[in-house]
Amino acid sequence: MAYLHNHHRIAFMDWRQRSLLRANLLVLLSLTVSFWLSNFPYNRANPWLVIPLLFSLIGTVDTLRCMRTKWNWYHGGVVLCAYMDLMCVCVILFFLVYPFWL
């Protein structure tokens, strides 16, 4: 039983396999880190926001890898996750660019 559990953990971290959960966690964690780095209500300029942006783009690509060619409910869910990823990328870009407009 422990072997089966360990196998799933290894499969979750294997970048060669598609994982919608890994992609969503990567995007949401990078969004959370970007809120922290930008000092959100005050929006200070921080060049370190490029790192969460890159991680969220990697998560978005990982989400898009989970797409299937034939439409079904899973494909519809992946499309919704892709839209969520794009919104997170736009928020991180906003945090990165907005302080320079002030």
DAKAFEN-V267176 format. One record per pair of residues at least 4 apart in sequence whose ideal C-beta (glycine too) atoms are under 6 Angstrom apart, sorted by sequence separation. I is the first residue (numbers start at 1). J is the second residue. D is the distance in Angstrom with one decimal. If there is no record, write none. Layout:
BEGIN
I_J_D + I_J_D
END
This chain:
BEGIN
25_29_5.9 + 34_38_5.9 + 71_75_5.0 + 94_98_5.3 + 35_40_4.9 + 38_43_5.7 + 39_44_4.9 + 11_17_5.8 + 68_75_4.9 + 37_46_5.1 + 37_48_5.5 + 67_78_5.5 + 37_49_5.4 + 66_78_5.1 + 34_49_5.6 + 34_52_4.3 + 63_81_5.2 + 33_52_4.7 + 63_82_5.3 + 30_52_3.9 + 63_85_5.3 + 30_55_4.2 + 60_85_4.1 + 30_56_4.2 + 26_55_5.8 + 27_56_4.9 + 27_59_3.8 + 56_88_5.5 + 26_59_3.5 + 56_89_5.2 + 23_59_4.7 + 56_92_5.8 + 23_62_3.7 + 53_92_4.9 + 23_63_4.2 + 52_92_5.7 + 20_66_4.8 + 49_95_5.7 + 18_65_5.1 + 49_96_4.5 + 18_66_4.9 + 45_99_3.8 + 43_98_5.6 + 43_99_5.3 + 24_81_5.9 + 31_88_4.5 + 38_95_4.0 + 27_85_4.9 + 34_92_4.6 + 27_88_5.1 + 34_95_5.4
END
